[in-house]
Amino acid sequence: MADVVTMEKIVSLARRRGFVFPSSEIYGGLGSAYDYGHYGVLLKENVKARWLEAMVREREDIVALDSSIILHPRVWEVSGHVEGFHDPLVDCRTCKLRFRADQLDQAQCGRKPSKRPGETPDCDLTEPRLFNLMFKTRIGPVEETGLDAYLRPETAQGIFVNFKNVAQLARRKPPFGIAQIGKAFRNEVTTGHFIFRTLEFEQMEMEYFVPPAEARKWFEYWVEERLSWYTRLGIRESHLRVREHAPEELAHYSQATSDIEYLYPIGWSELEGVAHRGDYDLRAHSEASGTKLEWVDTESGERYTPHVVEPAAGVNRSMLAFMVDAYDEEVVAERPRTVLRLHPQIAPVKVAVLPLIPRNEDISARARALYEELRRAVAAEYDDSGQIGRRYRRQDEIGTPWALTIDEQTLEDDTVTIRDRDSLAQERIPIAGARQAVLDRLAQDWKTPKPD
Ligand code: ATP
């Protein structure tokens, strides 16, 4: 069965259900910036929580960090970003559009969208020019005397410059890692494709510091580990692949990089990059700052600059992949149904409590009491507006895995129905065990019913 999902359907569902809005919409939107509504925030928070769990809570060898967005400007000179963080761009003198020179094969000609830029006789492309992706700002109120600064284009540098603080205080020995989630900013010229590429986004980055001889082994380990994080959270294996960068593609700091790619509706595209950064960053910052960023074994006296393996994921791109992978349509009882088959651990709301006859005060009171009990344990929602079928559909579209319905029978025998989002099976269970039933289901392994 062909996958029904398209980017337009995701954008429309995200808008309709309040996951994501165009930013500054009342002024016409910005095209490359988005705002996240209630369910978008909950979904994004779940992605981050699962990442932090897998990186920090479930492991002993990784600690957390939250560094500044604005760092000392020297950091970006020394890291190589001022010199080397460029995209090659070409302009078309005819249609006045700007394209990434390395992505012309994915771009559309401004006059004839069925052609690539440069393919029609009217196209008049300039030579590629380098364009720095960092957003510049100034620290200090006076323009002339202020200090040039940058909004960070990656969270990683905040980790490297804190290496000494963290390594000493965390009392960890390589291999050990430092994990950070935070905003990053890039003055991307070719935006579009919804939240796939935006000016402002969130990264989940972990720098894993290892003895140099072990770097390749850990690089391979982290590619596998990150791939399995996505599949454990329900993404279909058939829609994930690993692509190793060719030498000419490598970033200025990288010895090897493998992208974990997802089959988005726009085609295979990077979801996460795993890079072997060698000792590039620690060595450069040691030399420039005079602070030795190295590992010293206090017992043996051994000292060396660790090598770094970095899995760098995007929160927003992950959220998009989870939504795309989960999106499904089917016909149930002759009516179309749209459903987000999200892994329950990722779903914004875990359970909805629905009184079948809201006007019945006894039913409402039981439903409210159940909702109050549930929301202390999990993200729960109470909905008593509209026909029950419409309420189910609303929950299906936001990906709520279970709905508990309270009806007249509840008043007689203290049972409720629990409806499963994917199978649509309904089961009667005692109301007293409803909370535990949801928690038990949430703890189980989950596999998408969508075909590969
Ligand atoms: P691309 O080639 O798509 O521009 P990149 O290789 O420059 O990405 P990295 O520097 O490896 O990206 O950043 C790590 C992750 O951060 C990416 O895999 C992606 O998930 C996310 N990311 C990077 N740039 C953006 C952006 N402009 N908008 C949203 N997410 C981004």
Residues whose N, C-alpha, C, O or C-beta is under 5 A from the ligand:
A	BS01	ATP	R186 E188 I195 F196 R197 T198 F201 Q203 E270 L271 E272 G273 A312 A313 G314 R317
